[in-house]
Amino acid sequence: MLTLPFVHPFLMALLTDNSSEKNQPAIVQRDAWDTIVEEAITQRIAPLLLRRLNHPAHRQEIPLHLLNALKQQVVQQTVWHSLLAKELRDILATCEERGIVCVPIRGPTLAEHLYGGCSTRQMDDLDLLVHREDLPAIKDILQHLAYTAHEHRPGFLETFSYSLEFVHSNHGLVVEPHWTLAYPPFIDTAAMDPIWARARRQQWAGGATWVLSNEDLLLHLCLHLHHKGRQAPLLWFYELDTVIQRHGSTLDWNIFMNQARLMERTQAVCDVLTIVAETFHSPLPEAVAGRFAANVRDDSSPSSTMVRDQILARPSLSGQEELALLCSLESLRQQFQYLAALLFPSAQYMRRRYGASTRMSLIGSYIARFFHIGVEGLRCAVAWIGTIVTTRSSSSIHQ
């Protein structure tokens, strides 16, 4: 089950208060501010905290050096976000020139949608949604814009994953072109047809770009948060609630639920929406919550699918998606190719990924990677076997 990050009550009150005048957080002890600032940065809500502290009605006795550190963090983010926005404009403009449909997901367009600008939302990279058949053109566009492909082996990501990865040769910005909103092992693009049909044009940064419908935006944020699991910062939970608060009354919830079912992610979406609604009191229609619960209870999936879903629902288990994807591959040859690339990627990948500069450090990186993946794989296998036994025992009892 997905869990909410634990933070100081002041930060939770900062995100859950619906009024700027009521339900103010209690005065914070001076020795707690180090923790609050550190957690705000980790959970990507430093700009929201700074905005509260700058408001005359909510001035707190935060030590000056911590306030300055918070401001510096936000300034650094703003500079980086300006770079992201510029790069995104260049990519979208080039795609428009070549007739390639490209939908920016999250990133600067989501920041503009939720906050009216880029400075409030912390972002690390750029994510794009493209048609799978347009991948050759997207590769050519990104290489033309000084980006270099980064993958285990040539063709690995396109064969086994849900996105490519490109790194800019100068400033290191990462761009990931996705061809599905799902995550391994759910990477079938057939379920994407309705999403593409609902995409619409919208103004951004002085030009028109493609964006997801509000239903598909909410679904994507749910799937992305569930995919990251314990690594998901508190900001993403807050943003989900913001989308529901802003668009919940106008959303076509039938479209949202049918798309989640089409992508076989009803349980994941239900888990995410449950924790967001419980924490932020998001206005989910009762009929929606009831239908999701009914769909989960009435799930007649094969036992192998049930086992897979239970493994994926364990946020504390590292590598569960890789194991589920491995087991979903149809042939032993595909499984061997996947494992070989995962365990022993190219030397170029290892140098970029681990910074190995010498032959000995490269060999050491390979050995460390092999043992790390081996240990995590063993943990996943034990969990998989245990889940199979539990599932079969439960089935026999009900019979």
N, C-alpha and C positions, 0 to 999 in steps of 0.2 A: 504494500500500500504506500502510495506517495505521501511524504510527510513535509510539513512546512518547516523552513529553516527557523531555528530558535534564535531570537534576538532580544535585546533589552526591551522591556515594556514601553519605554518612551518611543522607540521606533515603530512598534506595532500600533501604538495610539496615533502616531503621525500618519500612518497609512489608512487606518480604519475610521478615523474621525471624519464625519461627513460635513462638519461645520467648522469654520475657522474661528468661531467664537465660543462654541460649546464643547464640552467634554475635553477640555485642554489637559494634556499630560501633566502629571504632578511635577513640582520643581525637582530637578535632578541634583543629586549630590555631586560635588565637584570631582570626587574621585571616580565617578562612573563615566565621565565624559570620554576618557580614553577608549573605553570599551564601546561606547556609542558611536564615536567617530570611526573606529576601526570596523565595526560591524556595518555601518552605513556604506563605507567604501566597498567592503567585501560583497554586500548584498546589492550593490549598484544603485543605491538610493541617496548617495551623497548630495546630488543637486536638490532633491526634495527636502532633505534635512536643512541645507543651507537656505533654501527659500523660506522655510519656517523660521529659522533663526534670524533672518533679515527682516521679518515682518514685525512692525512696532508692537503689535499686540501679543507677540509670542517671544520676546527676547528672553533668553535664558542666561544663567551665569556660567557660560562656557568659557574656559580659560582661553586667553587671547591666542596663544600659540597653536592651540587645537583649531580654533576658528580660522586662523591663517592657513593651517595645513589643509583644512577642508576647502577653503577657497582655491588654494593652489591645485588641489586635485581636480576641482571642477574646471579650472582654466585649462589644465592639460587635456581634459576630456574634450573641451570645446575646440581646441586646436586640432585634435585628432578627428573630431567629427566633421570639421570643415574639410579636411582631406577626404574623408569618406564621401561627403556630399559632392565634392568636385569630381572624384573618380566615378561616382555613380552617374552624374550628368554626362560625362564623356562616354561611358559605356552605353547608356540609353540612347544618346544622340547617334552613336555609330550603328546601333541596332536599328534605329529608325531609318537611317540612310540605306541600310541593306535590306530593309523589309523584314526584319526578324522580330517576332513578338517576344518581349521580355518583360516579366513582371517582377519588380523589386519586392521582396518579402522581408518584413521587419526593417531593420536599418533606418536610414534617414526618412523614408516615406512613412513608416510607422511613427517615428518621432514627431513628424509634422502633423500626422493625423491625431495623435493623442495629446501632444503638448504645444503644438503650434510652432515648433522649432526643434533643432537638433541638440541643443545644449543640455536639455533635461534628461535625455535617455542615453545611458552608457552603452556603446556599441564597439565591438571588436573588429568585425569584418562585414563584408557585403554578401548577401544571399540573393540569388536570382532564380526565378522560375522560368524555364524554357521548354519548348517541345523537344522531345528526345531526338527527333529527326533533324533538329537544328543544331545539334552539338558540334558537328564539324565547322559550321559557320561561327558559332560562339568561340570555339577554340581559336579560330583564325583572328577574330576580333580582339580577344584578350591578348594573344601573342603580339598583335599589331600595337597594342597599348602597353607593351613592355612587361606583360605577365608571363610567368613560366609555370608549366604544369608541374604539380607535385603529387605523385602517387607511388604506391608500392612498386608496381611494375607497369609498363605501358599497357593500357587497356584494362587494368584491374578494376578501377572504380566504375568505369562504364559497364563492365560485365557484372560486378557483384554488389555495387553500392547504389546510392540514390542521388549522388552529386559528384561533380568533379571539383578539383581544388587547384587554384592558381595563386601564385605569390608574385607580387610586384618586385622587380629586380632592384629598385631603388629604396623605397620606404617600407617594404615588407608587408603591405596590405594584402590580406587574403580575400579572394573572391571565389564563391562557391556557386556554380550554376547547377540548380536542382532540376530534375525532370519529374519529380513527384513530391507531394507534401507528406508522404508516409516515410517511415524509417524501417530499416531491416528488421525482420525478414519480409515486410510488406512493401515491396518495391514494384509491383505490377502497375504499369501506367494506364491500364484500361479504365481504372476507377477515376482517372484524371479528366476524362472527357466532359463530364458535367461541370467540373470546376473551370475548365477553359471556356465553356459556353457561357458561364456567369461572369467572367472577368469583364471589366468595364474600363473606359478611359477616364482619366482624371488629371487635373492640372497639378503640376508639381515643379517647383524651381523654374517658373517661366515657360514651361512646355507641357505637353500632354504625355502621359505615360499610362501603361496598363496597371490596374490594381485588382486585387481579389475582391469579390463580393464580401459584405460584412459577415455573412454566414460562413464563408470559407476562411476568412481571416480569423474568426473565432476558433474554428476547427483547427487551423494551422497552429495557432498559439497553444491550444490544448495539447496537440500532438508533439510539438517542439518541447514544451515543458515536461511532458511525460517521458520523452526520449532522453532528456538530460538527467532526469531523476534527482538524486541528491546533489548534483552539481547546479541545479536550477536556482538562481538567486531569488530573493524575495520580490524584487522588482517585477519579475515575470508573472507572479501570482497577482500582484497589484494591477498590472496592466490588463490581465484577463478580466478582472472585476471592472476596470474602467470601460472596457469594450462592452461588457454586459450592461453596465449602468447607462451607457450612452446609447446603445443600439438595441437593447433587449426588447423594448416595446415594439420595435419595427422589424425585428428579425423574423424570417420565416423559419421557425424552429423545426418544421417538418423537413425542409431541405437540409438543415444542419444535421438532424438525426439520421436521415436517410443516407447522407454522404458518409457519416461515421460508420454506419452499418455496411455500406458498400466497400469501405476500405478495411473492414474487419477490425475496427478500433473502438467499438462501443464500450467495452470494459475500460479501456484507457481513458476515454473521454469522460465517462461516468466518474472515475476516480478523481480526475482533475477538477471537474465541476463541483463535486461534493465537497472537497476540501476548500475550494475558493468560496463557495456559498456559505459554508460553516464559519469561515474566518471573516469574510467581508460582508456577509449578509447580502450577497448578490441576488437581485430579483429574478430568480429562475421561475418560470411558470410551473405550477404544481403538476400540470399534465406532462411537462417535459421530464421532470424528475421521476414521475411515476412510470413513464414509458421507458426511460433508460433502465430503471430498476427491473422492470418486467422483462426487457430484452436480455439483461444479464442473467436473470433467474431462469428464463426459458431457453437459454442457449443450448442448442442440441449439437454442438460441434463435436467432431470425433475426439476421442480421448487424447490423441497426439496433439491436436490443436489446444485442448484444455491444458495439457502439460506445458506446452510452449507458452501459452498466455500466463500461466502461473509463474514460470521462470522469469518472463519479462516483467512481471509485476514486483519483482524483488529489487528495489532500488539499491540495496546494499551489495548486490552481487555484480562485480565488475566483469564485463565481457559477455553478458548474457545475450546481447543482441547478436554478437558474432557467432555464438554457439547456435542460436536459433536459426540464423541464416545458413550456417553450415549444414544443419540437419534438414533444411528445406530444399537444398540443392538436389536435383533429380538423379544425378549419376555419380558414381565413385570418382570418375575422372574430374568432374567439376569440383568435387570436394577436395581432391588432392591438389588441384591447381589453386584453389582458394587457400588451403592451409600452407602450401609452399610459399605463396606470395606474402601471406600474413607473417609467417615465421622468418622467411629469408627474403626480404625486399631487396631492391637494387642498391648498390653502393651509393649511388647518387641520392636516393631517398634517405638512406641512413645518415649521410653527411649533413643533409639539410635538417633532418628530424632531430638528430642528437648532437650535431656540431662536431662530429668525428673528423679530425683533420689529419691524423696519421694512420698508418696501416695497423699499428697495434691498438689504437683507440677504436678503430673501425671494427676490428675483431672482437674487442671487449664489448662494444655496443651490440654486436650480433649475439654474443653469448648471454649478455644481460637480458636482451629482448626475448631470446629463446626460453630462458628460465622463467621470466616474468609471465609470458603468455602461457607457458606450460603449467605454472602454478594456478593461474586464474582459470585455465581450461579444466584443470583437475577439480577445482572448486565447483565450477559450473556443472561438470559431469556428475559429481556427487549429488549436487542439488537436483539435477535432472532425474537421476535414478531414484532419489528419495521421493520426488514429486510423483513419479510413475507409480511407485509402490503405494503411496498414499491415495492416489486417484483410483487405482484398481481396488484397494481395500474399501474405499468409500462407495464405489460402484457396486461391489459385491454385497455390501450391507443393505443398500437401497433396493437391490434385487430380491 
